Amino acid sequence: MKKYLLYSFLCCFSLVAVLPRVAGAYIDRQNAVVRIMDKTAGKVQTITLPVGQTVQYGKLNMVVRSCKQTDPFDAEDFFMFIEISDSNNSKIFSGWMSANEPGDNPLQNADYDVWLVTCE
């Protein structure tokens, strides 16, 4: 009986020790889907940005460095690291954005708002 309890304890302990390493993993995606509000034109558009490529939209030059999805067994969320510069190549935003918390780190400037929708 003691061996059975010891074996059960060791099995449970090994699962607990392994789970934190597996949970919280991220899946790299190749495209970021962002929504852009052009305030001067009064329109909102959804576009796809390939990771690692510079995409120009109006006066903005955008480069997505990373787009990640949370582990499918966790609550679904998407994260993107993006660098945005204006037409003069002056960096106006560089940082992470989250699809579930669009208000935390969106680009908000006089002409454009940009936020992450999803990663594909």
Residue, then its C-alpha position, 0 to 999 in steps of 0.5 A: m500500500k505504501k509503494y502504491l501511495l508513493y508511486s501515485f505521489l511521484c506521478c502527480f508530482s512529475l505531472v505538476a512539475v512538467l505542466p508549467r513548462v508546457a502551459g503558456a507556450y505560444i504558437d508563431r504565426q506568419n501574418a498579423v491582421v490589424r484594423i486601421m482607422d484613418k481619421t482624416a478619411g473617416k474610414v476603418q480598414t482591416i489588412t493583413l501584414p506578413v511578419g518581417q515585411t514592411v507594409q505601407y498604408g497611407k503615411l504609415n510604414m509598418v513592420v510586424r516582427s512577431c505574431k503569436q497565439t496562446d496555447p490552444f488549451d489556454a484562453e485564446d489571445f494573440f500578441m504582435f510586436i510591431e514597429i510603425s514609422d511615418s513617411n519621414n521614417s520617424k518611429i512613432f510606435s514600437g511595442w507589443m499589442s494584444a488582441n484581447e486588450p486592444g486598449d492597452n497598447p494601440l497606436q493612437n496618433a493624430d491621423y491613424d489608430v492601429w490595433l491587432v485583430t488576430c494572427e494567422 
